[in-house]
């Protein structure tokens, strides 16, 4: 949870408008929500704001101030999202020993049990019975998650030294490598058990990759089932949807194109800027 424009000392005569920004970062923050309810420790401060912003309708709460929906966004010109040359993408695949001639199934996320990387390995094993493909699990550990190393060990144990499974522990300063891995993927997976919004899904859609993702948190706002991607509810469902996309490449490409357009219209920083300006104008008119 974040705050913008700290208002406790402001008076009613102050012309500045104060906006409370509440951006839910996964269900771990759910325990903090009661503090905003009537009688909660933050409620006296919340009531002094002019508006609240949430990143999903599901996160909105009973507040006495107007509430607005703001989606998180990506910068299409950043190293993680900009276009890359085929030569650079190939060099990244060579660096990690990934075969560009076989389908690549990828999940980009930190090694966290809530991202269910072991479940992704199980889904991949089912897919591999039908298709000669590879799995890439790439990410790092969260600084506030001491169990990250244990999760990596669990994933390696589940992988059982399968040479088709690439487990990549990447430093935070690897945006170009992540970009290349996403762009080279045949299907991108986000099998979260819980999720806030999931910007890795936004990044994959922007790169016109077909996405199979869990129907949790803010993911269904991005992956509109059978329009911008495919949703799943289990390991078996994830496996089935991946196999379906591998068997229907023309549909996979169509979903990728429609996902890209969905991000262009809703989840870029330019749209976020436009929405912010409209909000401040609306608040100004209330004075």
C-alpha positions in Angstrom: 0.0 0.0 0.0 1.3 3.4 -0.9 0.3 7.0 -0.1 0.6 10.1 -2.2 0.3 13.6 -0.8 0.4 13.1 2.9 -2.7 15.0 4.3 -2.7 14.8 8.1 -1.7 18.4 8.6 -3.8 20.0 5.8 -6.7 22.2 6.7 -10.1 22.6 5.0 -8.9 25.8 3.5 -6.0 24.1 1.7 -6.5 24.2 -2.1 -4.3 21.2 -2.7 -6.1 17.9 -3.5 -4.8 14.8 -1.7 -5.1 11.4 -3.3 -4.8 8.1 -1.5 -3.1 5.5 -3.7 -3.9 1.9 -2.7 -2.2 -0.6 -5.0 -2.6 -4.2 -3.9 0.5 -6.2 -4.4 -0.9 -9.8 -4.1 -3.0 -11.4 -1.4 -0.3 -11.1 1.2 -1.6 -7.6 1.7 -5.1 -8.9 2.5 -4.4 -8.8 6.2 -3.8 -5.1 6.0 -7.2 -4.3 4.5 -9.2 -4.1 7.8 -7.1 -1.2 9.0 -9.0 1.0 6.4 -12.4 0.0 7.6 -14.5 2.0 10.1 -12.6 1.9 13.4 -9.3 0.8 11.7 -6.1 2.5 12.7 -5.7 4.3 9.3 -9.3 5.3 8.9 -9.0 8.8 10.4 -6.2 9.5 7.9 -8.1 8.0 5.0 -11.1 10.2 5.6 -9.0 13.3 5.0 -8.2 12.3 1.4 -10.2 13.4 -1.6 -10.1 10.2 -3.5 -8.8 6.6 -3.4 -7.3 4.6 -6.3 -7.4 0.9 -6.6 -5.9 -1.4 -9.3 -8.8 -3.8 -9.4 -12.6 -3.5 -8.6 -12.1 -6.5 -6.2 -9.8 -4.4 -4.0 -12.2 -1.5 -3.5 -13.5 -1.0 0.0 -16.3 0.8 1.9 -14.8 4.3 2.1 -16.6 7.7 2.5 -14.5 9.2 -0.4 -14.7 8.6 -4.2 -12.9 5.6 -5.5 -11.3 5.2 -8.9 -9.9 2.3 -10.9 -6.3 2.8 -12.1 -4.5 -0.1 -13.8 -0.8 -0.6 -13.4 1.1 0.0 -16.6 4.3 -0.8 -18.5 6.7 1.4 -20.4 6.9 0.0 -24.0 10.3 1.8 -24.5 12.0 0.3 -21.4 14.7 -2.4 -21.8 12.3 -5.0 -20.6 9.7 -4.2 -23.3 11.4 -2.6 -26.3 12.0 -4.3 -29.6 15.1 -6.5 -29.8 17.2 -7.7 -32.7 16.9 -11.4 -33.7 20.7 -11.6 -33.2 20.5 -10.5 -29.6 17.6 -12.8 -28.8 19.5 -15.7 -30.3 22.6 -14.8 -28.2 20.5 -15.0 -25.0 19.1 -18.4 -26.0 22.6 -19.6 -26.7 23.9 -18.2 -23.4 21.3 -20.3 -21.5 21.5 -23.4 -23.7 17.9 -23.1 -25.0 17.1 -24.6 -28.4 15.3 -22.1 -30.7 14.2 -24.9 -32.9 11.8 -26.5 -30.3 8.7 -24.9 -28.7 9.6 -22.9 -25.6 7.1 -22.7 -22.6 8.1 -19.9 -20.2 7.1 -18.5 -16.9 8.8 -15.3 -15.8 8.4 -14.6 -12.0 10.2 -14.7 -8.8 10.7 -18.1 -7.2 7.7 -18.0 -4.8 5.3 -20.7 -3.8 2.4 -18.3 -4.7 3.7 -18.4 -8.3 3.5 -22.2 -8.2 6.6 -23.0 -10.2 6.4 -26.7 -9.2 2.9 -26.7 -10.6 4.3 -25.3 -13.9 6.8 -28.2 -14.0 4.0 -30.7 -13.4 2.0 -29.1 -16.2 5.0 -29.2 -18.5 5.6 -32.9 -18.0 2.1 -33.5 -19.2 2.6 -31.3 -22.2 5.9 -33.0 -23.0 4.1 -36.4 -23.6 2.6 -34.9 -26.7 5.1 -32.2 -27.8 8.9 -32.1 -27.9 9.2 -28.8 -26.1 11.2 -27.0 -23.4 10.4 -25.2 -20.2 12.0 -22.0 -19.0 11.5 -20.9 -15.4 13.3 -17.5 -15.0 13.3 -15.1 -12.2 14.8 -14.3 -8.8 13.8 -14.2 -5.2 11.9 -11.4 -3.5 13.9 -9.5 -1.0 11.1 -9.9 1.6 10.8 -13.7 1.0 13.4 -15.7 3.0 12.0 -18.9 1.5 13.1 -18.1 -2.1 16.1 -20.4 -2.0 14.0 -23.3 -0.6 11.5 -22.8 -3.5 14.4 -23.0 -6.0 15.5 -26.3 -4.4 11.9 -27.6 -4.7 11.7 -26.7 -8.3 15.1 -28.4 -9.1 13.9 -31.5 -7.3 10.7 -31.5 -9.3 12.7 -31.0 -12.5 14.7 -34.2 -11.8 17.7 -33.1 -14.0 15.5 -33.0 -17.1 17.6 -31.2 -19.7 14.4 -29.8 -21.3 13.8 -27.7 -18.1 15.8 -24.6 -17.7 15.8 -23.0 -14.3 17.3 -19.5 -14.5 18.0 -17.5 -11.4 18.4 -14.0 -12.8 19.5 -10.8 -11.0 17.2 -7.9 -10.9 19.3 -6.1 -13.5 18.4 -8.5 -16.3 15.6 -6.6 -18.2 17.1 -7.3 -21.7 17.5 -11.1 -21.0 13.9 -11.3 -19.7 12.7 -9.4 -22.7 14.6 -11.8 -25.0 13.2 -14.9 -23.2 9.7 -13.6 -23.5 10.0 -12.7 -27.2 11.4 -16.2 -28.0 8.7 -18.1 -26.2 6.0 -20.1 -27.9 3.7 -19.9 -25.0 4.0 -17.8 -21.8 2.5 -19.1 -18.5 1.6 -17.3 -15.3 0.3 -20.0 -13.0 -0.1 -17.9 -9.9 -2.1 -19.3 -6.9 -2.7 -15.7 -5.8 -1.9 -12.5 -7.6 -2.3 -8.7 -7.4 -2.3 -7.4 -11.0 0.6 -9.4 -12.6 2.7 -7.0 -14.8 4.6 -10.0 -16.2 1.3 -10.9 -17.9 1.1 -7.4 -19.4 4.7 -7.7 -20.7 4.0 -11.0 -22.3 0.8 -9.7 -24.0 2.7 -6.6 -25.2 5.2 -8.9 -27.0 2.3 -10.7 -28.8 2.9 -13.9 -27.0 0.0 -16.3 -26.4 -0.6 -16.5 -22.6 -2.0 -19.2 -20.4 -2.6 -17.8 -16.9 -4.5 -18.6 -13.7 -7.9 -16.9 -13.2 -6.8 -15.1 -10.0 -6.4 -11.5 -8.8 -6.1 -8.9 -11.6 -5.1 -11.5 -14.3 -8.6 -11.8 -15.8 -8.6 -8.1 -16.4 -5.7 -8.7 -18.9 -6.3 -12.3 -20.1 -9.8 -12.2 -21.4 -10.5 -15.9 -21.9 -10.4 -17.0 -25.6 -9.9 -13.3 -26.7 -6.5 -12.2 -25.4 -5.3 -15.5 -23.9 -6.5 -18.6 -22.1 -7.3 -18.9 -18.4 -6.8 -22.1 -16.3 -7.8 -23.2 -12.8 -5.5 -26.2 -12.2 -2.3 -28.0 -13.2 -4.4 -30.2 -15.6 -6.2 -27.1 -17.0 -2.8 -25.3 -17.6 -1.4 -28.4 -19.4 -4.5 -28.7 -21.6 -4.5 -25.0 -22.6 -0.7 -25.1 -23.4 -1.3 -28.2 -25.6 -4.2 -26.5 -27.3 -2.1 -23.5 -28.2 0.8 -25.7 -29.5 -1.7 -27.7 -31.6 -3.3 -24.5 -33.0 -0.5 -22.0 -33.8 -2.8 -19.8 -36.0 -5.1 -19.3 -33.0 -2.2 -18.7 -30.7 -0.9 -15.9 -33.0 -4.4 -14.4 -33.1 -4.6 -14.3 -29.3 -1.1 -12.7 -29.2 -2.2 -9.9 -31.6 -5.4 -9.3 -29.6 -3.5 -9.3 -26.4 -1.0 -6.7 -27.7 -3.9 -4.4 -28.7 -5.5 -4.9 -25.3 -2.3 -3.7 -23.6 -2.0 -0.8 -26.1 -5.4 0.4 -25.2 -5.3 -0.1 -21.4 -2.0 -0.8 -19.8 0.7 1.5 -21.2 2.2 4.5 -19.2 0.7 6.9 -21.7 -2.8 5.7 -20.8 -1.9 5.9 -17.1 -0.8 9.5 -17.6 -4.1 10.4 -19.4 -6.1 8.8 -16.6 -4.1 10.7 -13.9 -4.7 14.0 -15.6 -8.4 13.3 -15.9 -8.6 12.4 -12.2 -6.8 15.6 -11.1 -9.1 17.6 -13.3 -12.1 16.0 -11.8 -10.9 16.7 -8.3 -10.2 20.3 -9.2 -13.7 20.7 -10.3 -15.0 19.5 -7.0 -13.4 22.4 -5.2 
